[in-house]
Amino acid sequence: MKNKKDRLQQFKELRSTIRGSESILVVGVDVAKDRHHAFFGTANGKTLWKKLIFDNSIQGFKAVLDLADNLMTQHGLKRSVYGVEPTASYHKPLAEHLIRSGERVVYVSNVAVKKNRALLDGRWDKNDTKDAANIADLVGQGRCQFYDLAEDDVRELRSLLAYRGKLKKQEHGLRMRIRNNLLAQYFPELDKLMPQGGQEGLILDIIAQDFAPTQIANMPFEAFRHQHHLNMRHVVQEKKLRSIWEVSQESVGCALPDSAAWEGRMLVEQLRQTRKIKHELEAQLKEVAQRFPAYHCLLTLPGFGPIVSAMTLAAIGDAHRFTSRKQVLRLAGLDLSASRSGKKSNSAIPVISKQGKASLRYALFQAATIASYKDATIRNYFTRLLKGRELERGIKMKMRIKLAAKLLVIAWTLMKRNEVFDPGCFGP
């Protein structure tokens, strides 16, 4: 496989010279799970082969490469470039095979594909053949991005983070199922006592056994206390257990059928199993992240814990592939955009584009929130940002977003230089 720096340099050259070129074969591939559609043309809009349907297999990949070689020979073309749209993970085997075969591979964003679809023939009609031509058209205009084939460790990190995101959604879904379906119907008072942040162990124990309020109300408190082994719990949980017993005396909940009690036990079991898997995953994530020297540099940043540092490391990958802070901010969607045309151009208020990695943007905002409270240097910097604007609506959130963007740029700089955090970055 060619060196990434060479590939990046070739991409920059390709993007600046491809528009209107008559010597480059452009292959647009509409990726699917089992079968892909390919369109072959030139950058100046000439169609060479309208449709090739090939399997997601080594034979299918070979058929695409063979046809591309034949067309280049027939039409005297010197180079070829393959464009794909990132659809789930279906594009990865094809893109990696092409890159390892020495081919140039780029990708086009989903937003660009959607907006460019109607420009091909003035219709919004969507089909696989047209989508492949649409991708080739965008590549021919130079509206494409560098396809980053990261190192194995970075890809492992990204895979673990993607799985963690799915587990968090699953965990949230189970909690909402317990609260909004079971408790809201059969014991709504218990829902009001349910804490946030995964600290609801006592209440989950009650749901896993029998959370019928009438049964709890008919039980003496000492028996209820003994049932949940309160002598092994903290004094705070004793107060909470007494509160649960007291609200059960006048609960408005419906009668609890056996099926709902069974569902509660199953949901609690699933929730605890999901949290156990997530805990083990985060340990694995930390182990993988420690292979990177830059990870230890990121941990020195205020607000950057193991998860935020791993997410930043996975998103940036090779820090040297970015040449300016603007590119890094665009990666997270923290770059500013505004509509400045017409008479209102002077009064337009720029906002973040949100056209980047949403999970990274959220993690950076959380890091900025923690740092603005707990780190003295950043707290003073944050106070200076607010000075004179304290009464503006939403100003604290805006300034934390600005702080998140600054933290991302500093993190990228630390990765690139392999240095630890210097508080002087936030000096007066």
N, C-alpha and C positions, 0 to 999 in steps of 0.2 A: 504494500500500500504506500502511496506517495506520502511524503512528509506533509503534515498539516499546513506548515508555513508556505510550502510551495503551492498547495491547493488553494489557500487563501489568496495568495498573490495572483494565481491564475483566475480566480473568481473576480477579483477587482479589475483585472485586465479585460475579462470577458464582459463584465457588466458595462464597462465604458465603451466597448467597441461593437457590441452585438447588434445594436439597433441599425437596421437597414443593411446589414452585412449579407453578402451573397455567397460566402464561403463556409458558413456554419450550418450544420444540420441540427435542427431543433426537434427534440422528441418530447412530446407531452404525454404523460402517463396518468390516467385516471385509475387510482389504486382502489382495489376492493379486497375482500378477504380471500377469495378463491381464484378469481380471474380478473386480469387487468386489461384496460383498453389503452392502446397507444396510437398517437397521431404523429406523423412525420412531415415536417415542412421546413421552410427556411425562415430566417429572421425578417425578410422583406414580404412575408405573407404568402409565399407560393406553397401549394400543397403538393407533396411528393407521394405520400401514401396515407389515405384518409383513415383507415381503421385496421388495426391488428389486435385481435383478442388472444391473449396468451395466459397460460396457467401460472399460478404462483409456485413454480418449481424450477429446478435447474435447467430442464429442457425448455421451459417457457422463456427464461432469461436468455438462454442461448439463442432462441429464435429471434428475440428483439435485437441482440447484438449482431447477429448474422444479417438481418434485414437492413440494419443501419449501415453496416459495412458495404453492402451491395449498393444501397442508394448513394452513399458517398462516392463510390467508384463510378457509378453511372452518371452522376451530375457534377463530378469534379469538385466535390466539397472537401475541405481540408480538416475541419474539426467537427466534433459533435458535442452536444450538451443535452442532458436529460433533466426534465423538470417534473417534479412530483408535488402533489398536495398532501400535507401531513394529515392522514385520516387514521385516527386511533393509532395503533401500532402496525397496521398492515403494510405501510410503506417501508419499514425498516429493513426487512430481508432483501428487498429489491435494491434499495439505495446502497446498502452495505456491499452487496455483490457487485454492483456497478463500480463503486469506488475502489474496491479491491481489484477490479479488473482494469483499473487505470482510467476510467471514464470520468468526465466532469458531471457532477450532479448538483442541482440547485433545487430549492423548494419555493413555492409561492404560497402566500398566506391565504387562509380561508376567506378573509374579508375581501381581499383583492379579487379572488375567484368569483365571489358573489356579485361584486360591483361590475366586473368586466363581462359577465355572462351576456347581459342584454346588448352589449356593444358589438357583438359578433354579427348579429343579424337583426337587431332591433326588437328581439323577442326575449322574454324571460324563460322560455322553454328550457327544460333541463333533461339531459340524457347523457349516457356515458360517453358516446362518441363526441358530442359537443363539448363535454367537460374536458376531454383530452385535448381538443383543439383550443379550448379556452386557456388551458395551462400553457400550451405551446405559444399562444399569442402573447401571454404575459411575459414569458421568458424572452421572446423575440423583442419585446419592448424594453428589456432590461429591468423589469419590475419583479425581481426575484431576490432571494436571500441565500446566503452561504449555508450549505448543508454541513453542519458540524458533526462529524463522526468522532465522538469523544473517546478518550481512553477507557479501558475496561473498568478501572476503579471508579471513574466518574459516572459511567453508565450504570454500574452497580449501585452507586449512591442515588442516582435519579430513580432507579427502579424501586429501591426501598422507600424513597420519599413518596412515590406515586402510590405504593401499597399503603403507606401510612395515611395518606389522604383518604383512600377508600375506607380504611378502618375507622377514621374519625367520622366520616359520614354515616357509616353503619352504626357506630356508637351513638351518635346524635339521634338517628332514626329510632333506635331501640328505646332511648330515654323518652323521646316524644311519644312513642307508642304507649309506654307505661303511664306517662303523665296525662296525655290528652285523651286516651281511650279508656284505660282501666281506672285510674284514680279519679279522673273527672266524673266518671259515671258511678263508681261504687264507693269512693271515699274521698270526696273533693277537699275536705279539710286536711288530709294527709299530703295532698299535692302542695298546699301552701307552706307546709313545713319542710318540704324537700329542698335541701341546699344545692348550690351550684358547684361546678368544678370537680365532679366525681367524688364528693365527700358524703354521699348518701348511703353509706354502708348499712347503718341501722335500719333505715327505711326499706332498703332492698331486702334485708333479713325478714322484715315483717311481711313484705309482699310475697317472698318465697315460701312463707309458712301459711298464713291465712290472714288476709287483710280485711275481712268482713268487719265493719265497725260495730255491728250488733254483738258479735261474739266477743270482741275486745271489751265492749262496754259491760257485758255480763260477767266479766272476769275480774276478780279482785286485783288491785294494782300489784300486790306482792306476788300473786301468781303470774301476772303479765311480766313483772320484773324478773322473776325466776326463769320464765320461758325463754327470755332473750339473754340469759347469762349476764345480767347487768353488773354483777360483782366483778366481772372481768373487764368492764368498760370504764371510760372516763366519766368524771362527775358531770361534764357538759352533756354527755349522752343520757345520763340519768334524768336531767331536767327535760331533755327532748322527749324521752320515753314517757315521762309523766304528762307532758303536753299532749302527746299523741293519745294517751289513755283518756285524758280529760275531754278532748274534742270529740272522741268517739261516743261520749255520752249523749251528745245532741247532733250527731251526724245526719245529714240529709241524703246520704248515699243510698242507691238502690240496693235491693237484696242481691247478694253475691252468689251467682250460680257456680256449680262445680267446674263448668267449662272455663269460666273467667278466672277462677282460682288456679286452674291448670295452666292457662295462658300466662298468668303472672309468674308462675314458677319457671316456665320455659323462657320467658323474656328476660328474667333476672339471670338465668343460667347463661343465655346467649350474651347478655351485656357483660357479665363477668369474664366470660371466655374471650370476648372481643378485646377487653381491656388487658387481659393477660397476654394475648398475642401482640397487642400494640406495645406493651412494656418490653417484651422480648425483642420486638422489631427495633425499638429505639436503642436497646443495648447493642444490637447488631449494627445499627446505623452509626453509633458512636465508634464502634470498633473499626468499621470501614473508613470513617472520616479521619481517624487518627493516622492513617497511612499518608496523609497529605501534610507537608510542613506548613502550608498556608492555613490549615485548620487551627493550629495552635496560635497563629497570629490573629485570626478572627476572634478567638475566645478572649483576647485581651480587650476587645471593644466593649464599652459599657452597653448593657442590654442584650448582648449577643451570648446566648447560652448554646448548649450542644446542638439543639434542633435548628435554631436560626442560623448558626454558623454553617451547619451541614447544608441547609437549603441555599444559602448564599454561594457556598462553594460549588454545589451541583449546578446552579443556574449559570454562574460565570464560567466554570470549567477552566479553560486556559485563559488567564487574565491578559496575556499578551495579544490575543486576537482582537481586542478592543483598542482603538487608537485615541479615543477621546471620552470624556465623561458623559457626553451627550448620548453616545451609543450605549453606555451602561445604564443610564436612566431610562432609555427607551426599552431596554430589556425588561424592566420591571413595570413599564407603563407609567413612570413618574415624570416623564417629560411634559412640558406645558404646551397647551394648544388653546387657540382662541379664534373666533370669527371676527376678523378685523376689516372686512370690506364695507364700503358705504360710509354713511355719515357717522355711524357709531364706532368707527375704528379706534378712535382715541379713548373711548370709554369702555372698550371690550376688556373683560376680566379673564385672563388665562386660567385654565383649570388643567389638572393632570389628564392625560389622554386615556389612561386605563387600557391601552392596547398592548399590554405586556403580560408577564406572568403574575396572575392575580394572587396566587399563594405566596409568592415571594414578597409582593407588595404588602399583603396583610401581615406577614411575619416581621417585615421591617417597621411597620407602623407600631406593632406591639413592642418591638425592641426600643423604638423611639419613646414610647410612653413610659416604659420602665426606666430608661436612662434619664429622662427628664425629671423623674421623681427621686431616684436613688443615687445618681452620680452628681457630686457637687459641681464639677466643672461644667457638665452639660446642663445642669439645672440653672446655673448662672447665665449660660448662653441662651437658654430657652427664655429666661426672664428678660434678657435684653431684646429678644425678638418681639416679646409682647409689650414692651415699654411704649406707652402712648396709644396702644390699640386694645387695651384690656376690655373695653366696652363693646367692641365689634362682635357681631353675632358669629359664632362658629370659629373665632380666631384661634382658639387653642388647638382645634383639630387641624386647621390649615398650617399652623406652625409646626405641629408634630409631623405632618406630611412632609414639610420642608426639611425637618430634622431627619426624617427617614431617608430622604433623598441624599442628604449630606452623609449619613452613615453608610449608605451603599457606595458612594464614591470613595469614601475613606477605606471601606473594606476592600474595594477593587485595588486601590493603591497599595494597601498592605500586602495583598496577594501578589501583586506584580513585583514589589520590592522585597518581599519576604521579611517584613519588619513588624514589630509590635506597635500597639497603639501609643501615640504621643498626645497627651492632653493639650499640648500647644495648638492642635488643630482647631480648638474651640476658644482660643485666647481672644482677648479684646482687640 
